[in-house]
Amino acid sequence: MALELFTVGEPIADTKAPTDVPIGERWSERRFRAKLVNPANRRKLTVIVVGTGLAGGAAAATLGEAGYKVKSFWYQDSPRRAHSVAAQGGINAAKNYRNDGDSVHRLFYDTVKGGDFRARENNVHRLAEVSTAIIDQCVAQGVPFAREYGGLLDNRSFGGTQVSRTFYARGQTGQQLLYGAYQALERQMAAGTVEQHARTEMLDLIVVDGKARGIVARNLITGEISTHFADAVVLATGGYSNVFYLSTNAKGSNATAIWRAHKRGALFANPCYTQIHPTCIPVHGEYQSKLTLMSESLRNDGRVWVPKERGDTRDPRQIPEAERDYYLERIYPSFGNLVPRDIASRQAKNVCDEGRGVGPNGLGVYLDFAEAIERLGRPAIEAKYGNLFDMYAQITGEDPYEVPMRIYPAVHYTMGGLWVDYDLQSTIPGLFVIGEANFSDHGANRLGASALMQGLADGYFVLPNTINDYLASGPFDKVDDSNPAAIEALEGVRAQTERLLSINGNRTTASFHRELGRLMFDLCGMERSEESLRKALDRIPEIRQEFWTNVRVPGEAGRFNQSLEHAGRVADFIELAELMCVDALHRNESCGGHFRAESQTPDGEALRDDENFAYVAAWEWTPEGVPPVLHKEDLEFEYVHLAQRSYK
């Protein structure tokens, strides 16, 4: 790898996990060894939590319940509009209610394997342990999980597993879980332990004497830019899928909070690990601004197929069984349609590249429920997936009860994020990062129904225990607006705002975002190569230069201005995109969602290089023109032995 792209710094390691005890005891041992804060002292300590999705909402509510003073920030009008509300299929937990051989160890194993052996064992095992408590917590809150006829909680299967461990609320699981966290958060707001800051976006991190002590934020209604201080800061702001412009994420989802923290010194881990979800409604127009997910749960009963012959444009109902290729069932007989997402997505791309794709542009495959409807009856399918079928019909104008759905992969989730240790603390002391905003649990590919599990595990159970160890060293020195670090951060945000408004160029922010997204999907998407990545790295600096000289941002700073919001986020996406491509180019192997064309097995599967790349790539920010610095965290596998993934 050419050194002009990056330099190599000192290695990094997680020192918080107690590795002197067996892995099944490490979480309880860490909680025991951690320092505590007595209830009277908690009232003297303040924690900022940015984001109110499952991770942020759960964390703010739990910290408030514990007695800390919490300041909660979100840019929507209500915490209920966090993007977690859009999650559909379910949440994993090792309850073994089906008595089908599930266990904490099996969930741990499936998650490490599903992530293609690029996740930290300690964090994943803790996630599997905590999963069982999440379900109890949510049931106690009144979350209406689906139940069997006898009243017991129901389960279904998701990709990458051979057991049924996914709890669900029809196709609206994220919404119901978020409402549970929201009611807990509202309770603390009413009790006065959580201070609310709605329609407020974090634009910078305030670091005083090397510690995170506050944020700079902008009120999106009035335009006021202000500082807010605390003893610790928690980022729960989600992932960065919208760097690709078209994704299943909400349009407002962005990377600004974590990217600005990265520029303040927080290392960014594995930015090239992005997930392409195999079951989404295909793109239908040049000016489409968002894509729609069709839950992975549909692959429990839906069968994926394409015509055997190229260019077969017949009505799918007129194509006989003998002329259909149920390619996932053919290639992966052990897992069938429930292979992990990265595998299902690549195979969909492969059959479309062969000319066997369906739909107007040939970028689609069928997801067919005819056999399930015949076997179970339409009422049973409606009970499981009715809202998803209705959504599909409203968007496409086609009835999926009568005609197979057409689906195609789309960007959905990011496994990369800010580097954190076992305590979920970043490389900036006092800055904790939870949920999709960190990198910690999913390796190179997240299994379905594990995002909700991680968000609630971090928010309800992990962070409230680990943050005590840091806060126990308080109370900290008082920080206010007169502190030089606060002044510098505030003036920096104001200067960038003024700069964006003063350019007055000829292109809209959306045009830059769309161009960047297309480039990233084509050159750093489902398949990457040295050639494509170098091409992207040639073009991205040109996009950045043109953005800062030719973007037009209408309106004013001191008022409601969505164009200004979008411009700041796109400026961050452009910088992040460059680091993603550098990371993808440096990782000359295929693993999970990172598929390098040069590194594949003879039958087209991802080919890892464990000898050279069994590490977390944690990147240090450097100014423009200076190559980023790579810090490596070696991954050790004591309990799940490295092996080539096989789902056949």
N, C-alpha and C positions, 0 to 999 in steps of 0.2 A: 504494500500500500504506500502510495507516494506521501512523503512526510509533509508536503505543502498543504494537504487537506486537514491534518491535525497533528498534534504532538502528544506524547504519552507522558502522563504525570505519575505521581506516587499511587500505589494500589490503595484501595479502600476496603474496609471490612466492617461487618456488623459485630459489635462487641457486647451487645446487650443480652442476647440469648444465652442462657446458662447451659453451655454445651457439656458441662461436666456431669449431667444427669441424662437418662434416656429421653428420647424425644417426646414420649408421652407424658413426661413429668415437667417439661421445660416451661410451659405456660404457667402452671401452678407455682413452680419454683420462682419464676420471674416475679410473679405477683407478691410472693412472700418476701423476696429480697428487696423489692422496691421500697423506697421511703414513702411514708404516709403523711397526709396533712390532716390535722385534727379539725373537727367541724367548726370550731370557733375561728380558726385561722383561714378556713376556706372563704369565709365572708369578706376577708381582706384582700382576696386575690381575684383578678379579672382575666377572663379569657375571651378573645375575639374568635368567633366561628364564622367563616365566610362560606356561604352556601347552605341551602335548606333542603337538599335532596335527602335520600335515605341516610347517607353517612352524616351530613351536616345537621339535619333535623334531629336525628337520634342523638348525636353528640351534644348539641346545645341543650336538648331536653334533659339528658342524663347528667350533664355537668351542673345544670341549674338545680336539678333535684338533689344533687350532692351538696349544694350550698355555695358553689362558686358564683361570682357575679359574671354573667355572660352577656356579651354583645353579639347579636346575630345579624348578619348582613345578607341580603339577597336582592337581585336586580329585577325580579318579577314583582307584580303587584301583590302576590300572595305566596307564602311558602309552598302552597299546594301546586303551584305551577312549575316547580323544579322538574327537570327532565326525567327524573325517576318515575314520574307519573305515567310515562309512556311505555314502561316495561310491560310486556305482555305475558310471557309463558309461565314463569314460576320461579321458585327459590329452592335451592338444594338444601337438604339436611340429612344427616346420617341417622335417621330414626329407625330404619329397618321395619317400618310398619307392615310392609308386604312380606316380611320373613323370606326375602329372596337373596340373602347372603350379604346384605349391605352392612357396613360398619364404619367407624371413624377411620380406620386404617385404609379401607377400600376407597372412601371418598378422598383421602389424602393421596393414595396411589393414583387414582383416576385423574386427579387435578394436576399432579406433577407430570404424569404421562401425557395428558391432554395438552399441557403447556410445552410439550416437546423437550422436557428436561432442561428448561431454562428458568425455572423458578427456585426460590430459596426454600429448602425443605422445612426449616423451622417455622416460617410464616404460614406455609400451606397446612402443616399439621395443626397449628393453632386454629386456623380457619375451620378445619374439619371438626375439631373438638367443640368449638363455640357454636357450630351450626345447629346443634340440637337445642340449645337454649334459646336461639332466635325464634324458633317456632312456638315454644312455650310463651315467650314474651308477647308475640304477636297475637296469639290466641287469647291471652289475658286482656289484650287491648281491644278485642272484639273484631279482629280482622276476619272477614267471612271466607275462610278457605273452603274449597270444595270438599264435600263429604260424601262417603259412600252411603248406600241405602240404610245401613244400620247406624249411621251417625258418626262413624270414625272418619278421620281426615283421610282424604284420597291422595293418591300419588300417581304421577305419570313419568315417563322416561324422557330424557333429553340426550343429545348427541354425546358420544364418547363414553357411554356407560352401558352396562348390561343389567342394571337394576333400575327399579322405579323409586327414586328418592326426591322427586320434584313436587313440592307442594304448590298449589295454584288456586287462584280465584278467577275461574273461567279464563278469559284472555285479558284480564285487567289486573294482574297481580301487583304490578308496580303501583298502580293507583291506590289499591286498597292498603298496601303496606305503607305508602306515603301518608295516607290519611291517618293511619295509626300513629306514625311518628309526629304528624302535624298536631294531632289532638294532645299528645304528650308535650309538645313544644308550646302550644297555646295555654296549657295548664300552667307552665312555668312563667309564661308572659303575664298571665293573670296574677300569679303569686309574686311577681316583681323580681324574680331572679334572672330573667332574660329580658334584655333591652332590645327592642326591635328597630331595624333600619331597613325599611322596604324601599324598593326602587333605587338602590344604592349600589354602585359598582366599584369594586376594588381596582385601583390603578397603580398602586405601588406598595412595597413593603418597607416599613421603617425599621432599620437595623441600628441599634445603639450599642456600642462597645461589643460588637460581634453577636448580639442577641436580638431576636425578633421581638420588637416592643410595640408594634402598632401597624396601621395601614393608612394610606391616602385613598380616599374614596370620593366619587362624584355622585351627587344626587341627580338622578336622571330626569327628574321633573323640573327642578329649578336651575340645574347646571352648577350648583355650588360645589366647590372642591374643598374638602376639609380633612383634618387629621383625626385619628382615633387611636387611643393608647390602651395597652393591656400588659399583663405579665407574660402572656403566651398568645400565639396566634395559631389557629387551626384552619387549614385550607381544605375545603370539601367542595371543590368547584367543577368536578367532572373531568371529562377527557377532551381531546382535541380533534375529533373526527371531522369537524367542519373545516379543517385545513384543506380538505378535498372538495369543498363547496357543496357538492351533492353528497348527502349522507342521510342516515335515518335519525340523526340528532335534531333537536329543536333548532330553529334558525338562530336563536340567541345564544346557544351553547358556544363557548369560546375558551381560549387558552390563556387569556390575559393575566389572570391572577397567578397561575403557576409560572408563566413565562417571565413576568416581572419579578417574581421571587427568584427564579433561576438567574436573572441578571443581577440580583443582589447577592448571589453566592450559593444558592441551593443547587446541587448537582442534579442534572436531568438524566434519568436512566432509560436506556433502551428505546429511544424515540421512534425507531423504525418498526417496532412491534405494533402493527395495526391489524384490526380484525375486519375481514370482509364477510358479512353475513350472507349465507346462501339463499335465504328465502325472503326476497323483497320484491315489491312490484316494480317491473322494469321501467327504465326511463322512457318517457313518451313524447318528449319535445325538447328542442334546443334551449328554450328559456325556462325550463323547469327549475325550481329553486330548492326542492327538497324531495327526498325519497321516503317511501313508506314501508315499514317492516311488516312482514307476515310471520308470526311467531314460529320459532323452531318447534314448538309443541305440535304444530300441524303435521310434522313428519312422523308422529306416532301412528297416524292413520292414513295420511296422504302418501302416495307412491310417486316417486320422481321418475320421469321418463322423457325420451325424445324419440322421434321416428328413427328407424334403422337406416333409412335411405336419406341421402342429402337432398335438400330442396323439396321435401314432401310438405306441401302446403294444404293438404286436405284438412277438413274439420276433424279435430282429434277424435270425435266420437265415431268417425268413419274409418279410422285406422285400426285394423284388426290386432289382436294381442300378438300374433306371430310377427307383426311388422313393427312392434314397439321394442325399444331398448330400455329396460329398467336398469340403467347403468350402475347405480350405486349398489343395488341388490346383486348385480352380476359381479362387480369388482370386489365388493366387501361383503361376502355372504354372512360373516359372523355378526356384523353390526347393521348391514343393510342401509336403510335410509337414515339411520341415526349415527352416522359417522360424525366426527368433530367438524366444526364449521369451516376450518381452513381447507380440509380435504374435500368436503362437499362443494365448496366454492370453486376450487381449482378444477374439479371434474366437470362442473357446469361450464366453466370457461372452455375446457378442452373440447367438449362436444359441440359447443357453439363455434369454436375455431375450426372444427372439422366440417362445418357447413350444415350441421343437423339441428341448429337452434330453431326456435319457433317464434312466431309473432312477426309484426311488421318489419322489424330490422334484423331479425334472426338472433337477437340477444335475449333469449328466454328458453326455459324448459318447463315442462308441465308438472304440476303437483295435483295428482288425481285422487279424488275421494270416492269414485264410483264403487270400488270394491268394498270400502268401509261402510258406505251407505247401504249397500246390499246386505252386508253381513250384520250390521248393528241397527240399521234403520235410521231414517233421517232425523227423528226426534233426538236420538242419542248424540248424533253429530252436532245438532243445533245446541244441545245442552253444553257440550264441551267447547265449541268454537263459534257459537252463533254470532257474537259481536265481531269476530275477525272476518267471517264470511260477509257480514253486512258491510263492513268497511271496504272489503275488496270490491263488492258489487257497486258501492257508491262511487268508488274511484274509477273503476274500469268500465262500468256499464254491462258487465257480464255476470251471470249467475253461477257461482262456483258449485252449487248443488247439481247443476245440469251440465256445465262445461268445466273441464280442468282449469285450475288456476294457472296463470303464466307467471313465473318467478325468475329472478336473476340476482346474482350477488350484488351487494352494495356495502359501502363503508358503514360500520356500525359502532365500533368500540375501539379503544386504544389501550393496549396492555402497558405501554410505556408511561412514564410520569416522573414526578420528582422522586429522587432516591430517598428512601427512609430506612432506618434500622428496625430492629425488632420492636422497639417502643413506638414506631411510626413517627419518629423525629427525623427531620431532614438534616443536612449538613450545616444548617444554621441553627444553633441552639435556641430553643424556644419556639421554633417553627415546626408544627406537626402537620402531616398531610395524610388524608384519609380517603377511602373510596377510590374511584377511578382516577383521581388526581395523583395518586402514587403508583408505584410500579410493582408492588410487593408480592402479589399472590398468584398471578396467572401465567408467568413465563412468557412464551412466544405465542400462546393461543389460549384464550379463555374458553372454558366449557360453558355451554348454555346453562342458564339459571344460576350461575355463580356470581354474577355482578351484584344482584340483590343480596346474596349471602354475604359478600365481602363488605358492602356498604353498611349493612346493619350490624355485622360483627364488629367492624371498626368503630361505629358510632355508639352502640349500646354497651359493648363489653370490653373492647381492647383499649381504645384511647382513654376512657374514664379511669382505667387502672394505671396505665403507663404514664399519663401526664402528671400524676401525683408525684412521681419520683423527681420530675423536673421542678415542679412548683414547690416542693418541700424545701428547696433552698431559698425560697422567698421569705418575707416580702422583699421585693426588688426596689431599687432606687426609683423615685418618681421621675417620670418623663412627661414633658408637656411641649407646647408649640414653640417654646424658646430654645429647645435643644437643636444644635446645629444639624444633626441627622434628620430631624423632622422638617426643618426649614429647607434643607437640600432636596428632600424627597418631594415636598409640596411644590417647590419652585420648578422642579423637573417635570412634574405632571402638567403644571400650568404652561410651561414652555412648549411641551409637545402639543398640547391642545392648540395653542396659538399658531404653532408651525403648521399643523394640519389645516387650519382654517385659512391661512395666508397663502397657500400654494395657488389656489384658484386656477387649476389647470383645465384640461379638456375631457378627462375620462372620469367616469363614476367609480366609486369604490367597488360597486358590484361587478364592474367589468374586470377589474384587477382580480377580485376574488374568484370569479368564474374562470379566468385564464389560469390562475395558479392551481385551482382545483383540478381542472382538466389535465394540466401538465403532471400533477402529482399522481392522479389516477392512472394515467397512461404510462408514466415512467417509473413510478415508485408505488404501484398499486398491488394487484394480485400477483404479478410477476415482475421481478426486477433483474437487471443485468448490469454489468460494468458499463456497457455502452449506454444504456438508458439512463443510468444514474449520473454518469458524467455529462450527458446531454442536459439533464435537469440542473446540474450544478453550474453549467455554463449559462443557462437561461434565468435562473432565479435571481442572481445579482442584477441582471438587466431589468427584471420586473421591479425589484426593490428600487433601483435608481429611477426608473420611470414613475413609480408610485410617488416618490418623494419630490418629484419635479413636475408631475402632470396630473395629479389627482385633484378632483374638484369636490370640496366638502362645503355644501351650502349651509346657511343658517349661522347662528351665533353660539358662543360658549355658554353664556349665562341664561340658558333656557332649555326647554325640551328639544333635543336634537338627535334623532336616531341616526342620521347620516354621520354625525361626529362619533357616536358610539361604534358604528360599524367600521369606520376608518381606523380607529385605534386598534380594534380587534384584528383587522386585516393586516395592519402593519406588523403585529406580533405573529400572525400566521406565516407571513413571508419569511421572517427570521427563523421560525420554528421549522418550516419546510426545508430550509437549507440544512439545518442540523439533522433532520430526519434522513435526508439523502446522504449526508456524510456518514451517518451511523450505518445505513443500509449498505453503502459502498465498502466501508471498512469490514463489515461482517460478511466475509467471503464464504458463507455457508448458507444452507437452507434450514430453517427451523420454524415450525408452526406457521404463523401468518407471514413470516419473512421468507419468501421463496425466491431464491436466486436461480436464474435459468441455468447457470453454469454448474449448479450443485444439486443434482437429482439422481435418483437411482435409475436403473435401466427401465423400470416400469413407471417412471415419472413421479415418484414420491420424493418428499423432502429429504435431502441427504445432509445430516449434520456433520460438523467437524469438531468432535469433542476435545481433541488434543489441543486445538488452537483457539476455540471459541466458547468453552464451557465457563463463561463469566458474564457478569452484568457489566454493561458498558455505561459508566456514569460520566457524563460530560460536564465540563466546567466552562462557564461563559467567558468569552473573550471579546474585546471590542471588534468592530468591523475591520476587516483586513488582517486580523491576527487569527491564526488557526485555533479552533477549540482544543481543549486539553482533555484527553481520555484518561479516566481513572478506572481501573479494573477491580471488580470484586469477584474473586474466584468462587465458583459454586461447588460445594462438596455434597456428595450423595452417599449417605450412610445407610439409608433405609429403602430407597428406591434405586435400584441399580440401573445405570445407563444402558439403554438398548435402543435399537432402531424401532420406532413406533410401528405397530402393525394392527390394523383393524379388519384384517381379512379372516 
